[in-house]
Amino acid sequence: MTLKIRNWPKVGTVAGIIIIALMVALLFGGVAANVYWWAWFNLPLYMLHQFEEYVYPGKFRETMNAILTHGKSEDVPLTENHAFVINVAFVWGATIVFNLLGAFSLAFPLVMITMTTVNGFTHIGAAVARRKYNPGLVFSIVLNIPYGFVMIAWIAGIVSSVALALGIIFGIVYHLMVFVFMGIIRKRMSSNTSNSQ
């Protein structure tokens, strides 16, 4: 299990490249690409984003831990297990589920498209605040944010204003939930440290 947890970013990178290659091949093969079809690109593009975060140059988890602990630790509070659950379950899994629901309304895939776009801006914000590069910044600027803006604008011209607002709001809230999760982990770590003293 430990091996799987450590290698999920590499698996995601390979999967992302394969998915993009297959989708592009289908596109040139005459598949009619509509907005719902393009919404599926969010997953492999984010997998490439995770390549920068966790494979090369990597060290995103360590960078976040250093920020959360004010430079005291790169190993906690976010462990490899936490990174695995957040990225595989709450990003890959959620993106697949919301995209499948997109067959009923484009507001569903919009949730995760908004989430990954907002995530891109947090990378920019962190870089500006710290005046320092952070893993994931380049792909955020080059891929995730431009893709997100195009998709949000495209979907805005199709769905109702209510569906658009709900998709964007839930996407922002979903991203904030990750920070809440990290805050809970940090609080528990501080509590355990205090109890052991």
N, C-alpha and C positions, 0 to 999 in steps of 0.2 A: 504493500500500500504506500509506503514511504517513497518508493521509486516512482510510482504513478504520480504522486503529489509533486515531486520535484520536476518531473518531465512534462507536466501538462502544458507549459508554454511552448515547448518544442513541438509537441503534438499539435497544438493549436496553430502554430506557424505553418507546418506542413499542410494541415487541413485547410487553412485559409488560402494558401496558394493553389491547392487542388480545386477548391470550390470556385475561386475566381476564374481559374483556367477553364473549368467546365462551363461556367456561366457565359464566359466570353465566347467559347466555342459554340455554344447553343445560339448565342446572339448572331454570330456570323453564319450559323447554319440555317438561319431563317426564322428563328423563334421570335414571335411578336413580343417585344419587351414593353410592358406597361409599367405604371408606377408601382404596382404591387410586386412585380418581378424585380424591379430595381431596389425595392425595400429590403430584399434578401441580401443585398450586398453589404448591408450594415454589419452582419456577423463576420464574414471573412476580413473585412476592412479593420474591424476592431481586433481580430486575431493578430493582424499584422502590427497593430498598435501595441498589443501585449508583447510582441516580439521585442520591440524596443524597450519595453518596461522590464521584462524578465529574462531575456536572452542576450541581446546585444544592443547597447552596452549593458543593459540590465540594471540590477540593484535598486529597482523601484521600491520594493518592500523595505530595504535597508534605509533608503532615503526618507520614506515616510516615517519609519521608526525614529530616525534621528530628529525629525521635525517634531514628532509627538512627545519625545522625551527630552527635547531641548539639547540634543547632542549626547545624551548619557548612554544610549544603547541603539544598536542597529538590528538587534535580534528580537526585541519585544517593543510594544505589545503585539504587533501583528506577526504571527508565525506563518510558516509555510502552509499549515493547515488552513489558516484564515484566508490566505491569498487564494488557495485552491477553491475553497467554498465560494468566496465572493465572485471570482472570475468564471468558474465553470458552472456553478449552479445559478447564481444571480445575474450573470451576464449572458453566457452561452445559452443556458437553459431558458432563461426568461425571454431572450430574443427569439428563440425558436417558437415558444408558446405564443408570444404576442404577434409574431409574424403569421402563424397559422390562424389566429383569430382575425388577422387582417383580411381574410376572405369575407368577413362579415362587415368590417369597417376599417378603413385606413387609419382611424384614430388609434388602433391598437399598435401597429408597428411604429407609429409616430412616437409612442411612449419611449421606446428604446432608442429610436433615432435621436430624440431630444436628449435622452440621458447621455448618450455617447458624445453628443455635441457639447453639452454642458461640461462633461468631463474634460473635453479638450480645452475649454476655457479655464478650468481649474489648473490645468498644467501651465497655461500662459500666466495666470494670476500668480501661481507659486514661483514661476521663473522671474517675474517682474519684482515680486516682493523680496525674494532672496537674491536677486541679481545673479542668478546661477541656473545653469541647465538642469533639468530633471528628466529622468527616463520617461519617454512617452511624448515629450514636447514636440519633436519634429513631425511625427506621424499625425499628431493632433492638428498642427498647422497645415501640413501638406495634404492630408487625406480626410480625417474625421470631420473637422469643422466645415471645409468646403462642401463635402458630401452632405453633411447635415443641413446646411443652408439651402442647397439645391432641392433636397427632398422635402424639407418643411415648406418651401415656397410652392413646390409642385403639388403636394398634398393639400395645401391651403386653397388651391384653386379647384379642388374636387369636393372636399367634405364641407359640412356646414361649419359656421363660425363656432358653434357650441362644441362640436366634435373636435375641432382644431384646438380650441382652448383647453378642453379636457385632456387631450393627448399631450399637449405641451406641459400643462400643470402637473399631470401625473409623472411625466418624464423627469421634471425637475425634482419633484418629491421623491421619486425613486432613487435619484442620485443622492439626495440629502440623507436618505436612509442608510447609505453606505457610511457616511460620516457619523451618523448616530451610532451605527454598529461599532465603528472604531472608537468612538467616545466611551461606549459601554465597556469595551475591552480594556481601554486605558484605565478606566475607573476601577475595574476589578483588579487589574494589576497593581494599582496604587493601594487598594484595600488589602490585598494579600501581602504586599510589602510591609504595610503598617502593622498587620497582625503578627508577622514573623519577627518583628523587632521587640 
